[in-house]
Every structure is written in C-alpha cells, then in structure tokens.
Amino acid sequence: MRTIARRTAIVVAALLPLAACTPGDAGDAGGKTKLTIATFGEFGYAPLIAEYEKLHPDITVQNRVTDFDTHHKGLATQLATGRGAADVVAIEEQYMPQYRKAKDKFADLAGYGARELEKQWAPWKWAQGTDGAFVLGLGTDMGSLALCYRRDLFQAAGLPADREEVAKLMPDWAAYAATAERFTAQTPNVKFADSAGTVYTAMLNQSPENYFSQRDDSFIADRNPSVRTAFFLSGGLAAKGQTAAATTFTQAWNVAIKQGSFATVACPAWMLSQIKEAGGDANRGKWDVTTVPGKSGNQGGSFLTVPKQGAHQKEAYELARWLTAPEQQKKLFLSDGILPSEPAVYEDPEVLAHADPYFGDAPTGRIFAASADQLRPNYRGLRDADVRPEFGRALGRIEERTDTVDQAWTKAVQQAQAALK
C-alpha cells in the first residue's frame, strides 16, 4: 500500500507529540505565519518546502511525517475532537469517500478559487477530491501501474527478458499465471511474485467496481466477478507456492528484494524508489520495467486537504495549491519518481523522456504515462477501508497454508459482511 508518494512507513517519533496540539498552539513566531503539513511517509516535500519558504519569507512550514495507519487514525481523532490537525493534511485515496461525507470538518477549497484549477487534473482524479460543488482536496500523485521484473531471473528460467517481449508474454493476468508455471518449473527456488496480495490488488485496480456498487454503495464483493477472479487467481499462485509471501514494504519484502527471492511485482511509479532502496547497488541493472498485465490500473494516490479547525486556512490552501501545481509535480517526478495525476505533467516531453538507469535505463516516463492514459477509475465505497483488509488477510492465510483458496474466500466474504454490521 502506498498505499503510497514514497510510501515507506517512516515514523518520525520526535514529531508525534505535535499531534496533541492545535495548529495555533505553538503560535506564530517572529512575525511569521507558521503552517504545518501532515503526510504519511515521505512525499519528497523537503526541498519544495524550503523553496516555498524562500518565496514566502513571512511563512514557515513544518512537515509532520508519520506512518500510514497512525496518520489516518490520528486524523479521525483530530477531526472528532476539533483539535490537533495540521493546517494541510494529506489523505490517501481509499479514505476520500468517507471524508467527503465529513466535509463539514474541512474547508471548501472552492471558496479560495480551487474550481478554476479543475482542468489541471485528470477528470477522475478531480472527481475523487470533490463532492458536488464542494472541493475537499487537491490531487497530488497517482499510482499508475507497470510491472517490475528481474531480467536476470527471467533469463535463468529460459523466458524472454526484453521488456517489449515480456509485455507480449503477459498481456493479461491469465497469461501472467501461465508464465508463473513456466518460471517455477525452471527456477523452483525463486518465487514468481512477491505476494498474492500485490497481484490481487493490481487486478482489482483494473476493475470499475470492487467491493461496493457504484450505483447505491451496496456490498457486492460476494457476487462481483472481478473480485472473485482476482482472489482465485492470486490465491491460486499462493497455493502453488509461487509467491514469496512478502508483503510490500515490510522488512521481509526488503530482504526478499535484496536477496532476489522473487521475480515480479506490480509496481506503481512510487514503488521504484522503494525497490532501489531495498535492493541497493548490488541489484542495479538486474531489475527492469514493462507494461503491467491488463495494460493499466492505479494503486495509490493522495490529496491535500485543509481542515476547518486551522487558524490559517487561506494560507494553507495557497501552500497546497503551490505543492500540487504542475511545476512542483514535475520536480517530484524527476527527483523521486512520484507520478503526477496531471496530464500536462506526465505528457511533458522531459517526463516522457525520463529513463531510470537502476532499471536498465527503462523508459519509465513513457511506460507510466502510457499506463496513466489508459487508466479508468474504480469506485471505492464508503466502507472500503473496513472490508478491504479482510481479503488481504485471507490471502495471507493461503500463503501460510492454514486455508485453502475456497476456505479463505468464504471466510473473507463472511468477515467483510460482519465488519459492515
């Protein structure tokens, strides 16, 4: 999960006590307006914040960074109590439906002119951040998907290793599963995928609906063929021992990357930096990037919002607007590989020409832009965050050999339904 733009779960313990204070508690020191921005994991904002402070000498900005769960749980508490939220708060896309229903806790950014910026984003991204005329948040990145794979391990298994040939080999997920069979037969000591959960999530993100109906937000996972197909294909890989059971961004995942324990991972643009960090110089040039099975899909992406409790809402909006402007989003992609959700940026010639030497000079700008162009949004229900983990845990039980695929599916549906009661 970025679930994720660089979504390493970095807990900055020294900053956590700030969560107990309202934005105005610390006061505006030295005649400067003090703004705080809260993110989950590193968004690559440090150099941009330094630049913003130079452009606005009357403003000082502090970035509060916590891990994904702490951040979102903390925000819920802060909004409920009316204190503690930062001036600008990042919200991951899966939480946007429920916060749109709590929009009375946030400033309507339309009041500051946000609607004039609508054409800046892909239409589906803009829609995720709005509720009718109300503008809740401004979009940051998106996680259009590609497939990262180990070129050397494909060669060792006697499979094509050229990125164009790999794309032709696995145009869809059925072909991906068939390739896993071929790979495992030749390299039994190496797994084909990092985890069943990663494959499952990538497949779900190519479906217009997942757990809830876009029509009336009713629970449909038990009868949605897209959910069942994704679960049984990814669970089948796990049951056959073709996954490394390494959940993304855990220590086990980092070790598996470093040791070359698996050959493929469906990778959003922001994941490339995580692979580099985990793999180190020893794995430079071994990884490559190609088109994901199914051609596209989105995993992750966030919005910058302004809680109404803040003392400096206009200034907070201006900071959010500047951070999400095309100029800054382009800088983030070129420096950190964080793919913007703004067509003018990911279609920029410099972005399209961007290649990554760590991944064998893969044309990552072109690959992720092509994925973004074909991306179709999928509906996230209001209770998505309540039921989605049940299916992930069920896949984990298959990898642990405690459940068969059928048993895991039945339990996942039952536990998801129970979570909604």
Phi, psi and chi 1 to 4 in degrees:
 res  aa     phi    psi   chi1   chi2   chi3   chi4
   1 MET       -  144.7 -176.1  178.1  -68.8      -
   2 ARG   -65.7   -4.4  172.6  175.7 -153.0  -96.0
   3 THR    10.6      - -150.5      -      -      -
   4 ILE       -      -   87.6   42.9      -      -
   5 ALA       -  -31.5      -      -      -      -
   6 ARG   -86.1  117.5  -73.4  167.5   44.1 -165.7
   7 ARG  -102.1   30.8  -65.4  -54.1 -172.1 -118.2
   8 THR   -61.9  132.8  -52.7      -      -      -
   9 ALA   -80.3   84.7      -      -      -      -
  10 ILE   -99.8  112.3  -56.8  172.8      -      -
  11 VAL   -93.7  116.4 -178.6      -      -      -
  12 VAL   -94.7   91.3 -176.2      -      -      -
  13 ALA   -58.9  -34.3      -      -      -      -
  14 ALA   -65.7  -21.7      -      -      -      -
  15 LEU   -91.6  -15.8  -61.5 -179.1      -      -
  16 LEU   -58.3  -38.1  -72.7  175.7      -      -
  17 PRO   -57.2  -23.4  -27.9   36.9      -      -
  18 LEU   -61.5  -24.3  -73.2  170.6      -      -
  19 ALA   -64.6  -17.9      -      -      -      -
  20 ALA   -86.3   -3.1      -      -      -      -
  21 CYS  -110.5  151.3  -53.7      -      -      -
  22 THR   -78.2  158.1   61.5      -      -      -
  23 PRO   -55.0  -30.2  -26.7   34.2      -      -
  24 GLY   -87.6   -6.2      -      -      -      -
  25 ASP   -60.3  -38.9  -76.7  -13.5      -      -
  26 ALA   -75.5  -16.6      -      -      -      -
  27 GLY    81.5  161.9      -      -      -      -
  28 ASP   -97.3  108.0  -66.4  -25.3      -      -
  29 ALA   -86.8  146.4      -      -      -      -
  30 GLY    59.1   29.3      -      -      -      -
  31 GLY    77.5    1.7      -      -      -      -
  32 LYS   -96.8  146.5  -68.1 -173.6  176.0 -176.2
  33 THR   -80.7  126.0  -62.2      -      -      -
  34 LYS   -99.7  122.9 -179.2  179.1  178.6  179.8
  35 LEU  -115.3  145.2  -61.1  176.9      -      -
  36 THR  -117.6  144.8   52.8      -      -      -
  37 ILE  -128.0  126.5  177.3  169.6      -      -
  38 ALA  -107.2  125.9      -      -      -      -
  39 THR  -129.7  162.5   61.7      -      -      -
  40 PHE  -108.3  112.7   47.5   96.7      -      -
  41 GLY    76.0  172.1      -      -      -      -
  42 GLU   -80.1  123.1  -69.5  -68.0  -10.9      -
  43 PHE   -93.6    1.4  -83.7   41.2      -      -
  44 GLY    78.0   21.9      -      -      -      -
  45 TYR   -83.8  -14.4  -79.6  167.3      -      -
  46 ALA   -52.3  -53.4      -      -      -      -
  47 PRO   -66.5  -31.4   20.8  -31.6      -      -
  48 LEU   -70.0  -39.3  -67.3 -177.6      -      -
  49 ILE   -63.3  -41.4  -72.7  173.7      -      -
  50 ALA   -61.2  -40.0      -      -      -      -
  51 GLU   -66.2  -40.8 -178.5  179.6   -8.4      -
  52 TYR   -63.8  -41.0 -168.6   80.6      -      -
  53 GLU   -65.1  -33.8  -71.0  178.0  -30.5      -
  54 LYS   -68.5  -37.8  -72.3 -177.6  179.8  178.8
  55 LEU   -73.8  -23.4  -66.3  171.7      -      -
  56 HIS  -130.0   78.5  -58.6   82.4      -      -
  57 PRO   -63.2  -12.5   19.9  -31.1      -      -
  58 ASP   -90.4    3.6   57.5  -28.3      -      -
  59 ILE  -127.1  139.2  -69.6  176.9      -      -
  60 THR  -121.5  139.7 -179.8      -      -      -
  61 VAL  -123.3  131.4 -179.0      -      -      -
  62 GLN  -117.0  129.8 -175.2  173.3   32.2      -
  63 ASN   -97.0  119.3 -168.4 -177.2      -      -
  64 ARG   -97.6  120.6  -71.1  170.8   15.5 -171.8
  65 VAL  -119.4  124.0 -175.8      -      -      -
  66 THR  -134.3  178.7   53.7      -      -      -
  67 ASP   -79.1  168.8   66.8  -83.5      -      -
  68 PHE   -55.6  -54.2 -175.2   88.5      -      -
  69 ASP   -67.6  -44.9  -72.1  -24.7      -      -
  70 THR   -59.3  -41.9  -60.6      -      -      -
  71 HIS   -60.8  -52.7  174.1   87.6      -      -
  72 HIS   -74.1  -35.3  -72.3   96.3      -      -
  73 LYS   -67.4  -39.5  -70.3  177.0 -179.0  177.1
  74 GLY   -63.4  -39.4      -      -      -      -
  75 LEU   -62.7  -41.6  176.4   59.9      -      -
  76 ALA   -59.0  -42.5      -      -      -      -
  77 THR   -66.6  -44.0  -60.5      -      -      -
  78 GLN   -61.0  -40.8  -66.8  153.7    2.0      -
  79 LEU   -69.8  -36.6  -65.2  178.2      -      -
  80 ALA   -68.0  -37.1      -      -      -      -
  81 THR   -90.2  -13.8   60.4      -      -      -
  82 GLY    78.8   16.3      -      -      -      -
  83 ARG  -152.6  155.2   64.2 -168.7  -54.3  -90.2
  84 GLY   102.6  -15.8      -      -      -      -
  85 ALA   -75.5  147.6      -      -      -      -
  86 ALA   -70.3  168.4      -      -      -      -
  87 ASP   -67.9  -39.5  -64.9  -73.3      -      -
  88 VAL  -122.3  129.2  178.4      -      -      -
  89 VAL  -128.0  128.1  178.0      -      -      -
  90 ALA   -80.6  138.6      -      -      -      -
  91 ILE  -129.0  129.1  -61.3  177.4      -      -
  92 GLU   -74.8  151.6 -151.3  -92.3  -15.0      -
  93 GLU   -57.6  -33.5   62.8  167.6    9.9      -
  94 GLN   -67.2  -20.5   68.7  176.7  -75.8      -
  95 TYR   -92.8   -8.6  -73.1   94.2      -      -
  96 MET   -62.2  -39.3  -72.1  -60.0  -76.2      -
  97 PRO   -57.7  -43.7  -27.9   37.1      -      -
  98 GLN   -71.7  -31.1   67.8 -173.5   65.1      -
  99 TYR   -79.2  -22.7  -78.1  120.0      -      -
 100 ARG   -63.4  -32.0  -75.4 -160.4  -59.4  -91.3
 101 LYS   -76.1  -12.8  -65.6  -58.8 -179.0 -177.9
 102 ALA  -113.0   34.8      -      -      -      -
 103 LYS   -65.5  -17.4   62.9 -175.3 -178.8 -176.7
 104 ASP   -65.5  -14.3   59.5  -54.3      -      -
 105 LYS   -88.3   -4.7  -55.9  -68.5 -174.7 -178.9
 106 PHE  -122.1  154.1  -65.4   88.7      -      -
 107 ALA   -71.3  139.2      -      -      -      -
 108 ASP   -81.4  107.3 -179.1    1.9      -      -
 109 LEU   -67.8  -14.2  -55.8 -173.7      -      -
 110 ALA   -62.3  -30.3      -      -      -      -
 111 GLY   -66.6  -16.5      -      -      -      -
 112 TYR  -105.4    7.8  -61.2  109.5      -      -
 113 GLY   100.8   11.7      -      -      -      -
 114 ALA   -62.5  -31.6      -      -      -      -
 115 ARG   -62.9  -23.2  -76.7 -141.4  158.4  -95.9
 116 GLU   -69.9  -13.9  -61.6  174.6    6.8      -
 117 LEU   -97.0    0.4  -52.5  174.9      -      -
 118 GLU   -50.9  -43.3  178.2  176.2   -8.4      -
 119 LYS   -68.7   -7.1  -61.0  -59.1 -178.3 -177.0
 120 GLN   -67.2  -29.4 -173.3  171.8  -54.6      -
 121 TRP  -108.8  160.1  -73.9  -86.0      -      -
 122 ALA   -58.7  141.1      -      -      -      -
 123 PRO   -54.1  -40.1  -27.4   35.7      -      -
 124 TRP   -66.7  -34.0   62.8  -93.2      -      -
 125 LYS   -69.7  -44.1 -176.4   72.1  173.5 -175.6
 126 TRP   -59.5  -42.7  173.9  -99.1      -      -
 127 ALA   -62.2  -35.8      -      -      -      -
 128 GLN   -63.0  -27.7  -76.1 -176.0  -29.9      -
 129 GLY   -96.4    8.9      -      -      -      -
 130 THR  -128.1  161.9   61.2      -      -      -
 131 ASP  -138.9   91.7 -175.5   34.4      -      -
 132 GLY    68.0 -128.9      -      -      -      -
 133 ALA   -80.2  -12.4      -      -      -      -
 134 PHE   -79.0  128.3 -169.8   97.8      -      -
 135 VAL  -104.2  109.3  179.8      -      -      -
 136 LEU   -83.0  -42.9  174.2   61.2      -      -
 137 GLY  -151.2  159.4      -      -      -      -
 138 LEU  -103.4  130.7  -57.3 -178.8      -      -
 139 GLY   -68.5  141.0      -      -      -      -
 140 THR  -102.1 -105.2   58.5      -      -      -
 141 ASP   -93.7  177.8   63.7  -47.4      -      -
 142 MET  -138.6  166.4   64.3  175.7  170.3      -
 143 GLY  -116.4   53.1      -      -      -      -
 144 SER   -56.7  140.7   65.7      -      -      -
 145 LEU   -93.9  147.1  -71.4  173.6      -      -
 146 ALA  -133.6 -175.6      -      -      -      -
 147 LEU  -120.0  118.8 -175.9   73.9      -      -
 148 CYS   -92.5  135.0  -65.4      -      -      -
 149 TYR  -145.2  155.9   69.0   99.3      -      -
 150 ARG   -88.8  106.8  -79.1  -75.4  -63.9 -100.0
 151 ARG   -58.1  -42.5  176.2 -174.8  -72.0  -94.6
 152 ASP   -66.5  -36.5   58.2  -30.6      -      -
 153 LEU   -72.1  -34.6  -63.6  178.0      -      -
 154 PHE   -63.4  -41.7  -91.3   55.1      -      -
 155 GLN   -64.0  -40.9  -70.1  171.9  -27.1      -
 156 ALA   -63.8  -28.2      -      -      -      -
 157 ALA   -89.4    2.8      -      -      -      -
 158 GLY    74.5   22.2      -      -      -      -
 159 LEU   -99.7  157.2  -64.7  171.4      -      -
 160 PRO   -57.2  142.2  -21.9   32.3      -      -
 161 ALA  -117.1  -17.1      -      -      -      -
 162 ASP   -64.4  136.5  175.0   78.6      -      -
 163 ARG   -61.1  -34.4   64.5 -178.7   68.4   96.7
 164 GLU   -69.0  -38.5  -60.2  -64.9  -24.7      -
 165 GLU   -70.7  -35.8  -67.0  -58.7  -46.0      -
 166 VAL   -64.5  -40.3  171.7      -      -      -
 167 ALA   -61.5  -40.6      -      -      -      -
 168 LYS   -69.1  -32.3  -67.4  177.4 -177.1  176.8
 169 LEU   -67.0  -33.9 -179.7   66.4      -      -
 170 MET  -129.9   69.1  -62.9 -179.2  -71.3      -
 171 PRO   -71.3  -22.7   28.2  -36.1      -      -
 172 ASP  -142.9  178.1   54.3   36.8      -      -
 173 TRP   -75.6  -26.7  -68.7  102.5      -      -
 174 ALA   -64.3  -40.7      -      -      -      -
 175 ALA   -68.7  -33.3      -      -      -      -
 176 TYR   -61.0  -46.0  177.0   88.4      -      -
 177 ALA   -64.6  -37.8      -      -      -      -
 178 ALA   -66.5  -37.6      -      -      -      -
 179 THR   -67.6  -34.5  -56.6      -      -      -
 180 ALA   -59.7  -38.8      -      -      -      -
 181 GLU   -62.5  -46.2  -64.0  -81.1   -1.1      -
 182 ARG   -64.1  -42.5  -66.5  174.8   57.7 -173.4
 183 PHE   -63.2  -48.0 -179.2   89.8      -      -
 184 THR   -63.7  -34.4  -57.4      -      -      -
 185 ALA   -63.9  -29.6      -      -      -      -
 186 GLN   -97.7  -27.8  -63.8  -61.0  -41.6      -
 187 THR  -131.5   70.5   56.0      -      -      -
 188 PRO   -64.5  -17.7   22.9  -33.7      -      -
 189 ASN   -91.0   -1.6  -66.0  -35.9      -      -
 190 VAL  -121.6  136.4  179.9      -      -      -
 191 LYS   -85.6  154.2  -53.8  -57.5 -177.7 -178.9
 192 PHE   -81.3  -39.5 -169.2   63.6      -      -
 193 ALA  -123.9  158.9      -      -      -      -
 194 ASP   -70.0  -45.4   63.6  -23.1      -      -
 195 SER  -157.7  156.2   71.9      -      -      -
 196 ALA   -63.3  -34.0      -      -      -      -
 197 GLY   -62.2  -37.7      -      -      -      -
 198 THR   -65.9  -44.7  -59.0      -      -      -
 199 VAL   -63.1  -45.4  175.6      -      -      -
 200 TYR   -58.6  -48.0  173.2   74.0      -      -
 201 THR   -63.0  -42.1  -60.5      -      -      -
 202 ALA   -62.0  -42.1      -      -      -      -
 203 MET   -65.8  -44.3  -66.7 -179.2   69.5      -
 204 LEU   -60.6  -36.5  -85.0 -169.6      -      -
 205 ASN   -73.1   -1.0  -72.9  -23.7      -      -
 206 GLN  -102.0    3.5  -65.7  174.0  -17.9      -
 207 SER  -105.4  139.8  171.4      -      -      -
 208 PRO   -66.1  -27.4   21.7  -32.5      -      -
 209 GLU  -132.3  146.1  -67.8  179.0  -39.0      -
 210 ASN  -115.3  -95.8  -63.9  171.3      -      -
 211 TYR   -89.7  -19.1  -54.8  105.9      -      -
 212 PHE  -132.1  150.5  -62.8   90.8      -      -
 213 SER   -77.4  133.9  167.2      -      -      -
 214 GLN   -68.5  -23.0 -171.1  168.5    4.1      -
 215 ARG   -72.3  -48.1  179.8  176.5   57.7   84.1
 216 ASP  -137.3   10.0   59.2    5.3      -      -
 217 ASP    64.5   22.3 -157.8   47.6      -      -
 218 SER   -79.7  153.2   60.0      -      -      -
 219 PHE   -71.4  123.2 -179.0   74.2      -      -
 220 ILE  -129.3    6.7   59.3  170.9      -      -
 221 ALA   -58.0  -34.9      -      -      -      -
 222 ASP   -70.0  -17.1   54.4  -23.0      -      -
 223 ARG  -127.5    5.7   59.9 -173.7 -174.1  -83.5
 224 ASN   -85.6  113.7 -176.9   -7.8      -      -
 225 PRO   -60.9  -26.8   19.7  -31.2      -      -
 226 SER   -65.8  -41.3  -63.9      -      -      -
 227 VAL   -67.8  -46.4  176.2      -      -      -
 228 ARG   -63.5  -44.0 -175.3 -179.4  179.6   88.7
 229 THR   -61.5  -44.9  -63.0      -      -      -
 230 ALA   -63.5  -41.4      -      -      -      -
 231 PHE   -66.5  -46.3 -169.7   92.5      -      -
 232 PHE   -73.7  -31.8  -84.1   80.8      -      -
 233 LEU   -69.8  -49.7 -173.7  144.2      -      -
 234 SER   -68.3  -39.1   56.8      -      -      -
 235 GLY   -64.9  -33.5      -      -      -      -
 236 GLY   -64.4  -39.1      -      -      -      -
 237 LEU   -60.7  -43.5  -65.5  174.1      -      -
 238 ALA   -64.7  -43.9      -      -      -      -
 239 ALA   -62.9  -29.2      -      -      -      -
 240 LYS   -87.5    2.4  -65.6  174.0 -176.7  176.4
 241 GLY    73.6   28.0      -      -      -      -
 242 GLN   -98.8    4.5  -65.3  169.1  -12.7      -
 243 THR  -116.7  151.3   67.6      -      -      -
 244 ALA   -85.1   -1.1      -      -      -      -
 245 ALA    54.3   35.2      -      -      -      -
 246 ALA  -108.6  103.2      -      -      -      -
 247 THR   -70.1  135.1  -57.4      -      -      -
 248 THR   -51.2  132.8  -46.7      -      -      -
 249 PHE    73.3    5.3  -52.8  138.4      -      -
 250 THR   -81.4  168.5   62.4      -      -      -
 251 GLN   -62.6  -35.4 -175.0   58.0   31.3      -
 252 ALA   -61.9  -38.0      -      -      -      -
 253 TRP   -66.1  -43.7 -170.8   82.8      -      -
 254 ASN   -60.2  -43.7  -69.1  -25.6      -      -
 255 VAL   -64.9  -41.9  171.8      -      -      -
 256 ALA   -63.9  -37.9      -      -      -      -
 257 ILE   -62.3  -48.5  -72.3  -80.1      -      -
 258 LYS   -62.4  -38.6 -169.9  175.2 -173.8   65.7
 259 GLN   -89.7   -3.1  -64.9  179.3  -14.6      -
 260 GLY    66.6   43.1      -      -      -      -
 261 SER   -82.8  -13.4  -59.0      -      -      -
 262 PHE  -143.3  162.2   61.3   85.9      -      -
 263 ALA  -106.9  -20.9      -      -      -      -
 264 THR  -140.5  153.5   69.5      -      -      -
 265 VAL  -154.7  129.9   55.7      -      -      -
 266 ALA   -67.2  120.0      -      -      -      -
 267 CYS  -125.0  117.8   53.5      -      -      -
 268 PRO   -67.5  162.6  -10.4   24.6      -      -
 269 ALA   -55.3  -38.7      -      -      -      -
 270 TRP   -70.4  -14.3   47.4  -97.6      -      -
 271 MET   -77.3  -20.7 -173.1 -176.1  -74.2      -
 272 LEU   -58.8  -38.9  -91.8   58.1      -      -
 273 SER   -65.9  -32.3   61.6      -      -      -
 274 GLN   -69.5  -38.6  -47.1  -54.1  -37.0      -
 275 ILE   -64.5  -41.1  -66.1  175.2      -      -
 276 LYS   -61.2  -47.1  -66.5  177.5 -170.2  177.4
 277 GLU   -64.5  -41.2  -69.3  173.8    6.7      -
 278 ALA   -74.9  -37.3      -      -      -      -
 279 GLY   -78.7  -32.5      -      -      -      -
 280 GLY    67.8 -177.0      -      -      -      -
 281 ASP   -63.1  -27.4  -71.4  -21.2      -      -
 282 ALA   -63.1  -23.2      -      -      -      -
 283 ASN  -106.2    7.5  -73.7  -64.7      -      -
 284 ARG   -61.8  130.0  177.0 -179.1  -68.5  -89.7
 285 GLY    86.4  -11.2      -      -      -      -
 286 LYS   -83.1  -30.5  -65.7  179.7  180.0  179.3
 287 TRP   -88.1  153.1  -77.2   94.6      -      -
 288 ASP  -142.2  172.3 -151.2  -33.5      -      -
 289 VAL  -133.7  136.0 -174.8      -      -      -
 290 THR  -143.5 -177.6 -168.4      -      -      -
 291 THR   -66.7  137.8  -54.6      -      -      -
 292 VAL   -74.8  146.8   71.5      -      -      -
 293 PRO   -53.1  134.1  -28.4   36.8      -      -
 294 GLY    88.3   -4.1      -      -      -      -
 295 LYS    79.5  -31.0  -52.3  -59.1 -177.3 -174.0
 296 SER  -152.6 -154.3 -172.5      -      -      -
 297 GLY   122.0  158.9      -      -      -      -
 298 ASN  -132.4  132.6 -175.0   65.0      -      -
 299 GLN  -132.9  102.7 -177.4  177.0  -30.1      -
 300 GLY    98.3  173.2      -      -      -      -
 301 GLY   134.6  147.5      -      -      -      -
 302 SER  -136.8  174.7  -59.7      -      -      -
 303 PHE  -136.5  148.2  -65.8   81.1      -      -
 304 LEU  -100.6  123.7  -63.3 -174.8      -      -
 305 THR  -118.8  166.3   66.9      -      -      -
 306 VAL  -126.3  100.8  177.5      -      -      -
 307 PRO   -59.1  143.3  -27.4   37.7      -      -
 308 LYS   -69.2  -21.5 -169.7  177.9  -72.7 -174.2
 309 GLN   -71.8  -12.0   63.0 -170.7 -109.0      -
 310 GLY   -68.1  149.7      -      -      -      -
 311 ALA   -83.7  -14.5      -      -      -      -
 312 HIS  -131.4   62.2  -55.6  -66.5      -      -
 313 GLN   -67.4  -40.2  -66.3  173.2   35.1      -
 314 LYS   -64.5  -46.1 -177.1  177.7 -174.6  -61.1
 315 GLU   -64.3  -36.2  -67.6   84.2   -6.9      -
 316 ALA   -64.5  -42.3      -      -      -      -
 317 TYR   -60.8  -43.5  166.3   75.9      -      -
 318 GLU   -61.6  -37.8  -68.7  -62.6  -28.9      -
 319 LEU   -65.7  -46.2  172.8   60.7      -      -
 320 ALA   -61.8  -41.7      -      -      -      -
 321 ARG   -61.8  -42.1 -177.6 -177.3   64.0   80.9
 322 TRP   -68.4  -42.1 -172.0   84.4      -      -
 323 LEU   -65.6  -29.3  -72.6  171.0      -      -
 324 THR   -97.1    3.6   56.6      -      -      -
 325 ALA   -67.7  150.7      -      -      -      -
 326 PRO   -52.7  -38.0  -28.2   36.0      -      -
 327 GLU   -61.4  -43.3  -63.5   81.5    1.0      -
 328 GLN   -74.7  -37.3  -79.4   60.8 -103.4      -
 329 GLN   -64.4  -35.7  -68.1  -65.9  -63.8      -
 330 LYS   -64.7  -42.3  178.9  178.7  176.0  179.6
 331 LYS   -59.8  -41.4  -68.4  174.0 -174.7  176.3
 332 LEU   -65.1  -36.2  -72.8  171.9      -      -
 333 PHE   -69.1  -45.9  176.6   77.5      -      -
 334 LEU   -68.4  -28.6  -64.6  176.9      -      -
 335 SER   -93.5  -35.9   64.4      -      -      -
 336 ASP  -125.4   -1.9  -67.8   73.7      -      -
 337 GLY    72.3   20.6      -      -      -      -
 338 ILE   -86.9  111.4  -60.0  170.5      -      -
 339 LEU   -78.7  122.3 -172.9   71.2      -      -
 340 PRO   -69.9  158.3  -15.7   29.9      -      -
 341 SER   -97.9   24.3   52.9      -      -      -
 342 GLU  -116.5  114.1  -59.5  163.8  -25.6      -
 343 PRO   -53.3  -37.6  -27.3   35.5      -      -
 344 ALA   -61.6  -25.2      -      -      -      -
 345 VAL   -87.4  -51.7 -176.4      -      -      -
 346 TYR   -73.2   -8.6   64.3   70.9      -      -
 347 GLU  -101.4    4.2  -66.5  172.1   -4.3      -
 348 ASP   -65.3  136.0 -178.8  -77.7      -      -
 349 PRO   -54.2  -38.4  -27.3   35.3      -      -
 350 GLU   -68.9  -35.8 -169.4  174.7   -2.2      -
 351 VAL   -69.7  -45.4  171.3      -      -      -
 352 LEU   -61.9  -31.9  -71.5  172.7      -      -
 353 ALA   -83.6   -4.6      -      -      -      -
 354 HIS   -68.8  129.4 -174.9   72.7      -      -
 355 ALA  -124.9  153.0      -      -      -      -
 356 ASP  -113.2  112.1 -164.0  -43.7      -      -
 357 PRO   -63.3  -28.9   20.1  -31.4      -      -
 358 TYR   -62.8  -33.5 -169.6   91.8      -      -
 359 PHE  -100.7   41.6  -67.7   85.1      -      -
 360 GLY    64.8   34.0      -      -      -      -
 361 ASP    58.5   33.3  -71.9  -39.1      -      -
 362 ALA   -60.1  136.8      -      -      -      -
 363 PRO   -76.6   71.9   29.2  -34.3      -      -
 364 THR   -63.0  -34.1   51.2      -      -      -
 365 GLY   -60.2  -46.7      -      -      -      -
 366 ARG   -68.5  -43.0  176.7  175.8   59.0   79.3
 367 ILE   -63.2  -47.7  -69.9  171.0      -      -
 368 PHE   -73.5  -31.1  -75.7  110.0      -      -
 369 ALA   -66.8  -40.4      -      -      -      -
 370 ALA   -63.4  -40.1      -      -      -      -
 371 SER   -63.7  -41.3  177.2      -      -      -
 372 ALA   -64.7  -38.3      -      -      -      -
 373 ASP   -64.2  -30.7  -82.0  -21.4      -      -
 374 GLN   -94.6   -0.2  -61.7 -176.9   64.9      -
 375 LEU   -67.9  135.3 -167.8  153.6      -      -
 376 ARG  -121.6  131.9  -63.0  -65.0  179.1  -92.2
 377 PRO   -65.9  150.6   26.0  -35.1      -      -
 378 ASN  -115.5  147.9   57.1   24.9      -      -
 379 TYR   -78.0  131.0  178.1   72.5      -      -
 380 ARG  -109.8  120.6  -63.7  -68.3 -173.0   94.1
 381 GLY   -72.1  167.1      -      -      -      -
 382 LEU   -62.2  -29.8  -67.6  174.8      -      -
 383 ARG  -106.3   22.1  -57.3  -71.9  -58.9  -83.6
 384 ASP   -54.6  -45.4 -178.1  -87.7      -      -
 385 ALA   -67.2  -16.5      -      -      -      -
 386 ASP   -83.1  -35.6  -66.2  -37.0      -      -
 387 VAL   -99.0  -29.1  -54.4      -      -      -
 388 ARG   -55.6  -43.2 -175.0  170.7  -67.4  -95.6
 389 PRO   -61.4  -26.8  -24.5   35.9      -      -
 390 GLU   -64.4  -35.5  -60.3  -61.1  -15.7      -
 391 PHE   -75.7  -33.3  -69.4   84.0      -      -
 392 GLY   -65.3  -42.8      -      -      -      -
 393 ARG   -65.1  -35.2  -76.1 -170.0  -82.3  -92.3
 394 ALA   -64.5  -41.2      -      -      -      -
 395 LEU   -65.1  -34.9  -70.0  168.2      -      -
 396 GLY   -62.6  -36.3      -      -      -      -
 397 ARG   -67.9  -30.7  -67.6 -166.4  -64.3  -88.2
 398 ILE   -66.8  -43.4  -59.7  171.4      -      -
 399 GLU   -65.6  -30.6  -70.1  179.7  -39.3      -
 400 GLU   -82.4   -4.7  -66.1  166.0   -2.1      -
 401 ARG    68.2   23.8  -58.6  -68.9 -171.5  -90.4
 402 THR   -94.5  -18.6   57.4      -      -      -
 403 ASP  -134.8  147.7  -82.7   -6.7      -      -
 404 THR   -78.1  172.2   65.9      -      -      -
 405 VAL   -62.5  -44.3  179.6      -      -      -
 406 ASP   -62.7  -43.7  -74.5  -37.9      -      -
 407 GLN   -63.4  -43.3  -71.2  169.7  -22.0      -
 408 ALA   -64.2  -39.6      -      -      -      -
 409 TRP   -63.6  -48.3  168.0 -103.2      -      -
 410 THR   -59.0  -45.7  -60.9      -      -      -
 411 LYS   -65.8  -40.1  -69.4  179.0 -177.0  177.9
 412 ALA   -60.9  -45.2      -      -      -      -
 413 VAL   -64.0  -45.2  170.4      -      -      -
 414 GLN   -62.4  -44.2  -67.8  173.4  -16.7      -
 415 GLN   -71.3  -32.2  -70.5  165.5   -9.0      -
 416 ALA   -66.8  -42.6      -      -      -      -
 417 GLN   -63.9  -38.3  -68.8  170.8  -30.3      -
 418 ALA   -66.0  -35.6      -      -      -      -
 419 ALA   -65.8  -21.3      -      -      -      -
 420 LEU   -87.0  -10.0  -64.7  175.0      -      -
 421 LYS   -79.9      -  -66.5 -179.8  179.6  178.7
